Amino acid sequence: MQRILGGSPAAVITKLIFLSLLVGAFMSLVGITPQGLVSGAIEVLRDLWETGFEAFGTLGRWLAYGAVVVVPIYVVARLLSALR
């Protein structure tokens, strides 16, 4: 069971509860609801279906914006972990 879960069941459940509380508090703070997330995902899929390949430009732009932040952080984290 530890191999499947990535640790003891009690530790995994504790981590999931803690992370759920943090994410829930953040979502509440910024006014995001689970229903809003699902509605937004459905809207994106509907727009993708209706506009066809035009929407891939928007998704590509979002990917590029995120990569500008995520990739350098990943590289720095890997470099710092290699120095340890």
PAVEX-573334 format. One record per residue (C-alpha): residue number from 1; residue in three letters; x, y negated, z. Coordinates in nm, 3 decimals. Each point is the difference from the previous one (the first is absolute). Layout:
<pt><k>NUM</k><r>Ala</r><xx>X</xx><yy>Y</yy><zz>Z</zz></pt>
...
***
This chain:
<pt><k>1</k><r>Met</r><xx>0.000</xx><yy>0.000</yy><zz>0.000</zz></pt>
<pt><k>2</k><r>Gln</r><xx>0.286</xx><yy>-0.239</yy><zz>0.078</zz></pt>
<pt><k>3</k><r>Arg</r><xx>0.142</xx><yy>0.051</yy><zz>-0.347</zz></pt>
<pt><k>4</k><r>Ile</r><xx>-0.331</xx><yy>-0.094</yy><zz>-0.165</zz></pt>
<pt><k>5</k><r>Leu</r><xx>-0.070</xx><yy>-0.302</yy><zz>0.223</zz></pt>
<pt><k>6</k><r>Gly</r><xx>0.358</xx><yy>-0.122</yy><zz>0.029</zz></pt>
<pt><k>7</k><r>Gly</r><xx>0.016</xx><yy>0.041</yy><zz>0.375</zz></pt>
<pt><k>8</k><r>Ser</r><xx>-0.199</xx><yy>0.135</yy><zz>0.291</zz></pt>
<pt><k>9</k><r>Pro</r><xx>-0.376</xx><yy>-0.049</yy><zz>-0.035</zz></pt>
<pt><k>10</k><r>Ala</r><xx>-0.017</xx><yy>-0.216</yy><zz>0.314</zz></pt>
<pt><k>11</k><r>Ala</r><xx>0.280</xx><yy>-0.228</yy><zz>-0.122</zz></pt>
<pt><k>12</k><r>Val</r><xx>-0.155</xx><yy>-0.035</yy><zz>-0.345</zz></pt>
<pt><k>13</k><r>Ile</r><xx>-0.344</xx><yy>-0.077</yy><zz>0.144</zz></pt>
<pt><k>14</k><r>Thr</r><xx>0.153</xx><yy>-0.259</yy><zz>0.235</zz></pt>
<pt><k>15</k><r>Lys</r><xx>0.184</xx><yy>-0.168</yy><zz>-0.288</zz></pt>
<pt><k>16</k><r>Leu</r><xx>-0.313</xx><yy>-0.002</yy><zz>-0.216</zz></pt>
<pt><k>17</k><r>Ile</r><xx>-0.209</xx><yy>-0.151</yy><zz>0.280</zz></pt>
<pt><k>18</k><r>Phe</r><xx>0.259</xx><yy>-0.272</yy><zz>0.061</zz></pt>
<pt><k>19</k><r>Leu</r><xx>0.036</xx><yy>-0.084</yy><zz>-0.370</zz></pt>
<pt><k>20</k><r>Ser</r><xx>-0.378</xx><yy>0.003</yy><zz>-0.044</zz></pt>
<pt><k>21</k><r>Leu</r><xx>-0.036</xx><yy>-0.252</yy><zz>0.283</zz></pt>
<pt><k>22</k><r>Leu</r><xx>0.266</xx><yy>-0.227</yy><zz>-0.152</zz></pt>
<pt><k>23</k><r>Val</r><xx>-0.145</xx><yy>0.016</yy><zz>-0.350</zz></pt>
<pt><k>24</k><r>Gly</r><xx>-0.354</xx><yy>-0.043</yy><zz>0.132</zz></pt>
<pt><k>25</k><r>Ala</r><xx>0.100</xx><yy>-0.306</yy><zz>0.203</zz></pt>
<pt><k>26</k><r>Phe</r><xx>0.179</xx><yy>-0.153</yy><zz>-0.301</zz></pt>
<pt><k>27</k><r>Met</r><xx>-0.296</xx><yy>0.068</yy><zz>-0.229</zz></pt>
<pt><k>28</k><r>Ser</r><xx>-0.236</xx><yy>-0.155</yy><zz>0.254</zz></pt>
<pt><k>29</k><r>Leu</r><xx>0.229</xx><yy>-0.301</yy><zz>0.035</zz></pt>
<pt><k>30</k><r>Val</r><xx>0.004</xx><yy>-0.073</yy><zz>-0.373</zz></pt>
<pt><k>31</k><r>Gly</r><xx>-0.366</xx><yy>0.091</yy><zz>-0.051</zz></pt>
<pt><k>32</k><r>Ile</r><xx>0.040</xx><yy>0.317</yy><zz>-0.205</zz></pt>
<pt><k>33</k><r>Thr</r><xx>-0.258</xx><yy>0.272</yy><zz>0.046</zz></pt>
<pt><k>34</k><r>Pro</r><xx>0.014</xx><yy>0.363</yy><zz>-0.117</zz></pt>
<pt><k>35</k><r>Gln</r><xx>-0.313</xx><yy>-0.068</yy><zz>-0.206</zz></pt>
<pt><k>36</k><r>Gly</r><xx>0.177</xx><yy>-0.296</yy><zz>-0.162</zz></pt>
<pt><k>37</k><r>Leu</r><xx>0.300</xx><yy>0.216</yy><zz>-0.085</zz></pt>
<pt><k>38</k><r>Val</r><xx>-0.218</xx><yy>0.267</yy><zz>-0.161</zz></pt>
<pt><k>39</k><r>Ser</r><xx>-0.203</xx><yy>-0.263</yy><zz>-0.186</zz></pt>
<pt><k>40</k><r>Gly</r><xx>0.320</xx><yy>-0.163</yy><zz>-0.123</zz></pt>
<pt><k>41</k><r>Ala</r><xx>0.140</xx><yy>0.332</yy><zz>-0.121</zz></pt>
<pt><k>42</k><r>Ile</r><xx>-0.324</xx><yy>0.079</yy><zz>-0.181</zz></pt>
<pt><k>43</k><r>Glu</r><xx>0.002</xx><yy>-0.347</yy><zz>-0.156</zz></pt>
<pt><k>44</k><r>Val</r><xx>0.357</xx><yy>0.045</yy><zz>-0.122</zz></pt>
<pt><k>45</k><r>Leu</r><xx>-0.090</xx><yy>0.335</yy><zz>-0.155</zz></pt>
<pt><k>46</k><r>Arg</r><xx>-0.312</xx><yy>-0.146</yy><zz>-0.160</zz></pt>
<pt><k>47</k><r>Asp</r><xx>0.198</xx><yy>-0.294</yy><zz>-0.139</zz></pt>
<pt><k>48</k><r>Leu</r><xx>0.262</xx><yy>0.242</yy><zz>-0.129</zz></pt>
<pt><k>49</k><r>Trp</r><xx>-0.268</xx><yy>0.201</yy><zz>-0.178</zz></pt>
<pt><k>50</k><r>Glu</r><xx>-0.175</xx><yy>-0.309</yy><zz>-0.143</zz></pt>
<pt><k>51</k><r>Thr</r><xx>0.307</xx><yy>-0.189</yy><zz>-0.116</zz></pt>
<pt><k>52</k><r>Gly</r><xx>0.200</xx><yy>0.301</yy><zz>-0.109</zz></pt>
<pt><k>53</k><r>Phe</r><xx>0.370</xx><yy>-0.053</yy><zz>-0.047</zz></pt>
<pt><k>54</k><r>Glu</r><xx>-0.025</xx><yy>-0.370</yy><zz>0.081</zz></pt>
<pt><k>55</k><r>Ala</r><xx>-0.021</xx><yy>0.092</yy><zz>0.369</zz></pt>
<pt><k>56</k><r>Phe</r><xx>0.331</xx><yy>0.185</yy><zz>-0.022</zz></pt>
<pt><k>57</k><r>Gly</r><xx>0.161</xx><yy>-0.342</yy><zz>-0.041</zz></pt>
<pt><k>58</k><r>Thr</r><xx>-0.144</xx><yy>-0.104</yy><zz>0.336</zz></pt>
<pt><k>59</k><r>Leu</r><xx>0.113</xx><yy>0.324</yy><zz>0.165</zz></pt>
<pt><k>60</k><r>Gly</r><xx>0.345</xx><yy>-0.040</yy><zz>-0.154</zz></pt>
<pt><k>61</k><r>Arg</r><xx>0.022</xx><yy>-0.356</yy><zz>0.133</zz></pt>
<pt><k>62</k><r>Trp</r><xx>-0.099</xx><yy>0.120</yy><zz>0.348</zz></pt>
<pt><k>63</k><r>Leu</r><xx>0.263</xx><yy>0.273</yy><zz>-0.026</zz></pt>
<pt><k>64</k><r>Ala</r><xx>0.266</xx><yy>-0.252</yy><zz>-0.098</zz></pt>
<pt><k>65</k><r>Tyr</r><xx>-0.096</xx><yy>-0.239</yy><zz>0.282</zz></pt>
<pt><k>66</k><r>Gly</r><xx>0.016</xx><yy>0.279</yy><zz>0.256</zz></pt>
<pt><k>67</k><r>Ala</r><xx>0.327</xx><yy>0.136</yy><zz>-0.139</zz></pt>
<pt><k>68</k><r>Val</r><xx>0.165</xx><yy>-0.339</yy><zz>0.041</zz></pt>
<pt><k>69</k><r>Val</r><xx>-0.055</xx><yy>0.034</yy><zz>0.375</zz></pt>
<pt><k>70</k><r>Val</r><xx>0.012</xx><yy>0.376</yy><zz>0.058</zz></pt>
<pt><k>71</k><r>Val</r><xx>0.304</xx><yy>0.103</yy><zz>-0.205</zz></pt>
<pt><k>72</k><r>Pro</r><xx>0.251</xx><yy>-0.241</yy><zz>0.161</zz></pt>
<pt><k>73</k><r>Ile</r><xx>-0.124</xx><yy>0.093</yy><zz>0.349</zz></pt>
<pt><k>74</k><r>Tyr</r><xx>0.039</xx><yy>0.368</yy><zz>-0.089</zz></pt>
<pt><k>75</k><r>Val</r><xx>0.352</xx><yy>-0.054</yy><zz>-0.135</zz></pt>
<pt><k>76</k><r>Val</r><xx>0.108</xx><yy>-0.197</yy><zz>0.307</zz></pt>
<pt><k>77</k><r>Ala</r><xx>-0.149</xx><yy>0.262</yy><zz>0.234</zz></pt>
<pt><k>78</k><r>Arg</r><xx>0.181</xx><yy>0.280</yy><zz>-0.183</zz></pt>
<pt><k>79</k><r>Leu</r><xx>0.328</xx><yy>-0.193</yy><zz>0.009</zz></pt>
<pt><k>80</k><r>Leu</r><xx>-0.036</xx><yy>-0.069</yy><zz>0.371</zz></pt>
<pt><k>81</k><r>Ser</r><xx>-0.080</xx><yy>0.362</yy><zz>0.074</zz></pt>
<pt><k>82</k><r>Ala</r><xx>0.305</xx><yy>0.111</yy><zz>-0.200</zz></pt>
<pt><k>83</k><r>Leu</r><xx>0.224</xx><yy>-0.226</yy><zz>0.210</zz></pt>
<pt><k>84</k><r>Arg</r><xx>-0.105</xx><yy>0.167</yy><zz>0.323</zz></pt>
***
